[in-house]
Amino acid sequence: MFRHNALRYAVLALLAAGALFQALTAEYFGLEILTEILILAMLVLALDIVAGFGGMVSLCHGALMGVGAYTYAILSTKAGIAPPVAMAGSIALTGVAAWVIGAICSRSHGIYFIMATLAFGQMAYSYVFEAPIFGGDDGLGGISRLDLSFIGVDLNDSRSFALFCLALLAAIYVASVLILRSGLGRSLSGVMHNEQRMRALGLTVWRVKADVFGLSGMIAGLAGALAAQHILYISPGLLSWTVSGEALVVVILGGLGTLVGPLVGAAAFVVLKHELSAVTTYWHLVVGVILIAVVMSRANGVFGWFESRWGDRIERRMADATRKQQSEEVLTDA
C-alpha cells in the first residue's frame, strides 16, 4: 500500500511552498512557466498511477490529455455549453475513453501494452488531424476560461489561474493517494506483483486495470481542459506520441511509483527546457543525457535516488528521537 514517509512530506511541503511563493510573487512569464509545470504535473501523476503502481507503461496519455482539451474546446466554443459543464464533460468523456483502452489492452503486457497504447494514441492523433470539426492542422482557438466571478475570482488573470491550477493539483494529489490506498489500489498493486495469483484468488484482473486506467484518464482529461484554457488555443500536436513520451521521461526522471517524484520531475523538466532552450536549440540532447545517466545509475529517478540514501536515515533518526522523548517522559513521571 502506498504510504508517505518524513522525506516525502518534507519534499511535498517544499514544492507547495515554492509553487505558492512563485504564484504570489512572479511576473507574467514566471506565472506562465508555473502554470505549465502544474498542468504537466497533473499529467505525470495520472501516468505514474498506472505505470508506477500498475506496471502499465502507457504511451497514450498525451492523447488522452488531448481528448480532454478538444472535448472542452468543442463543447464550450462550438456547442455553446457553459465552461463548467464543458469541463466536467471533457473529464467524463476522457475517463470513458481511457477505460475502454484499459479494458482492451488489459491482457497485454510489457512492450505489447506499450505498443497497443501507442496505436490508440496515434489513431486519435490522425483522426483529430484529419477531421474538419477539429480544425485540422490549424487547431482551434477562441477558447474561454471558467468564469468564477461569482466568488470574486478572475481566471483571465494569470496569477489567479496559476493559483487555481495549484489548488486543483493539490486536490488531484490527494485523490491519487486515496485511490492507491483504496481496495482498488491494493488490488492494482497485487496485480502488478503477481497477476496469476490475483486471478487465482478470484479477482477480475481486466476490470481492475480498466478501472484504474479510467480514473487515470480522468486526471489526464482535467489536465487537457486546463491546458486548453491556459493557452486558449489547441492543435493536434497535443495528441502526439511525443507528449506521452515526454510525460514518461518526466516520471522516470522524478521517480517511478513514488507520486512525489513525478512532481519533482515536472518542475525540473520544465525549468530545464526553458533555461536550456534559451542557450541552445539542442536542449533535448541535454535532457537525454541526464535521462541516460539516471537509468544507468539504476536509481529510481532523482527523488528515488535521494530517498534511497536519506529516507531511511531520516526515518531512523525520527524513530530514535521519539523513543528518547518517550524514555525521558517515563523517567520524569517516575
N, C-alpha and C positions, 0 to 999 in steps of 0.2 A: 504494500500500500504506500502511496506517495505521502511523504512527510517532510516537514521543514526542520532544519537544524538552525543553530545560532548563526552560522555563517550566511545561510540563505536569507534569514530575516534581516541580517545586517546589510547585505547587498540590496535587498528589496527596499530597505529604508533609504539607502544612499541613492538608488536610482530614482525613487519617488521624490526625494528632496531635491536632487539635481534637476529633474524634469519640472518640478513646481517652481524652482528658482528661475529656470530658463523661461518658463511661461510668463512669469511675472515681471521679468527684467529685460528680456531680449527685445531687439528691434524686429522689423518685419522679416528680414532674411533669416534671422535666428529662429523666429517663430515658425517659418516655413520648414526649416530643417527639423525642428522638434516635431511638428505635425507629421512629417514624413517618417520619422523614427517611430512614432506612436502607432501609425497605421501599419507599418511593416511589422512591428512587434505583435499586433493582433494576428496577422497572417502567420507568423512563425510560431506563435502559441498554438494556433489551430493545427499546424503541421506537426509540432512536437507531440501533441496528444496522440496522433495516430502513428507517427514514426518512432518516437522515443519510448512510448508506453504500449504500443500495439504491434511494433515491428512492421508496420505498413508504410513503407517509404513511397510517398506519393509525388508524382510529377504532374498533377493536375490541379494543385491548389491555387496556382496562379490563374488558371482558367476559371475556377470556382469564384475567386475574387472578382474576375472579370464579369462573370454571370451576375453577381450581386450588383456591380457597378452599372451594367447595361440594363438590368431589370429596374433599378431605381431611376435611371435616366429615362427609360421608355415610359414608365408609369407616371413619373412626375411631369415630363415635358409633353409627350405625345398623347397620353391618355388623360391628362389633366387631373390626376389623382393628387390629393394633398400629400406633401412630402413625408409626414409621419407615417401615413398609411402605405405610401410607396416604399419607405424604408423597411417597414415590417414585412411587406410583400416580397421585397428582394431577399431578406433574410430567410423567409419561409421557403421560397422557391429554390434558393441555393441549397438549403438543407435537404429538400426533397431530391434535387439532382445529385447531391453528394451521397444520399442514402442509396439511391439506385446504383450509382457507380460502385459503392462499397459492397452492395449485395452481389453485383455481377462479378466483381474482382475478388470476392472473399475466398474462393477456392484456390486462387493462385498465390504463389509465394516468391520472395526474392526478386530476381531480375524479371520474372514473368509479371509480377504485380506492378513493378515499376513501369514496364513497357505497356501494360494494359492501361494504367492511369495516364501515361503519356499519350496513348492513342486517343483516349477520351478528350484530353486537353486539346490536342491538335484538331480533332473533329469540331470542337466548339469554336476554336480559333478560325478555322476555314469557313464555318457557317456564318459567323458574325462578319467575317471579311467580305463574303460574297452577297449577303442578304441586304437589299436596299433599305429595309426598315431600320437597320442599324447604322446607316450612313456609310457603309463600306470602309474604304481606306481613309476617308475624310473624318470618320468618327462622328461624335455627337457633341454639340455644345448647348449653351443656354440652360445649363443645369442649375437649379436653385438649391440653397441650403435649407435646413429645417428652420422654421420660424418659432423661436422661443421668446418672442417679445412679450408674451402674456406673463412671463416670470421675470421680465426685465433683462433678458439676455439677447444680445445681437450677435448671431453666429457669423454674420458677414464681417465682423471684426476678427482679425487674425488671432489676437490674444484670446478672445472668448472661444473661438473654435478650437484652439490648441488645448485650452483647459477642458473643453467638452470632450475632446478625444482622450485626454488623460483620465478623466473620470470614467469613460467607457472602458478604457484599457484596464483600469483597476477592477471594474466590475467583471470583466471577462476573465481576468486572472483568478478572482475568487470563484467564479463559476467553473473554471477549468480544474481548480483544486477540488471543488465539491464533486465534479464528475469523476475524477480519478479516485476519490475516497469512497465513492458510492459502490453499491453492489456491481453496477455495470463496469466501473473502473477496475475493480478487483477481478472481475471475470476477464476483462481485457488483458490484465497482467498475466493471469493464468494461461490464457490462450497464447500469449507471446512466448512464455517459457516452456509450455508443454501442451500443444494443441491436441494431440492424440489423447492425453489423459483427460483433458477437459471435455472432449467429445465422449469419452467412455463414461464420464460421470453424468452424462445426460444433458450437457449444455449445448444449446443451439449455436454453434460457433459462428455460422454465417450471419446470424441475426445480431450477435454481439458486435461483430466487425461493422456491419451495416449501420447499426445504431450509433456507434461512436463516430464513424465516418460522417454520418448525417449531422451530428452535433458539431463536429469539426467544420463541416461545410457551412453551417450557420454562422460560425465565427468568421470564416473567410468571407461570407456574403456581407456581413456587417463591415468588415474592412473594405470591401469593394464599394459599398454605398458611401462610406466616409471618404474614400479616395476620389470618387466622382464629385463629391461636394467640396473636396479640398481644391482640386484643380479646376472644377467647373467645366471640364471637358474630358471625354474619354475616347480612346481609339482601340482598334483590335490588338495593338501591341500589348495591352494589359492582359490578354489571354494567352500570350506567347509562352512556350515552354521555358524560355529564359527567365521569366518571372518566377516560375516554380523552382527552377534551378538556383536562382539567387536566394530564394527562401530556404532551400535545403542547405546551401552553403552557410547561410547565417546560423541555422540551427546547429550545424556541425562545428562551426567556429565558436559558438557560445557554449554548447554542451548539450548533447542529445539526451533526452529523457530527464531533464532537470527542471524544466519550466522557467527557472531563473536564468539559466544560461542563454536561451534564445533572446531574452530581453537585453542581456549584455551584448550579445552578438548583433542585434538590430542597431543598437546605439553605435557600436564600434564600426559596423559596416557602412552606415550612412555617413558618419563623420569622416571615415577614411575615403569614401567615394568623393565627397565634396572637396576635401583637402587635397587629395592626390590629383583629382581631375583639374584642379587649378594649376598644377605643376606639369602634369603630363597627360596625354590622351591615352596612355597605356596603363591606366590605373588598375584595369582588370588583371594585368600581369602581376602587379604587386600583391593584390588580394589572392591571386592563385598561388603565389609563392608562400604566403602566410598559411593558406589552407593546406598546402602540401606539408609544411613544417608541422602543423598541428596534427595531421594524420600520421606522419612518420614518427612523431613523438609518442604515439599510442595513448595520448591523453584525450580525455573526453571533452575536447574544446578548451577554451581559455578558462571558463569558470570551473569546468571539471578538473582541470589541472590544479587550479588553486585550491579547490575543495579537497582533493585527494591529499594535499600536502598540509593544509592548515585546518580543514574542517574537523578532523579527529582531534587535533591538538586543542582546538578551542573548546570542543565538547568535553574533553578530559579535564581541562582547567576549570571549566564551569562546574563540572561534577565535583571536583576536588574542593572548590570554593564553597559549594553547597554543603558538602559533608563537614568541612571545617566549621562553617557557621552553625550547623546543627549541633556539632560537638560542643562548641562554645556555649550555645544556649542550654544544653544539658548540664554543663558544668556550672553555669550561672544559676540554674534552677536548684541544683544540688547544694 
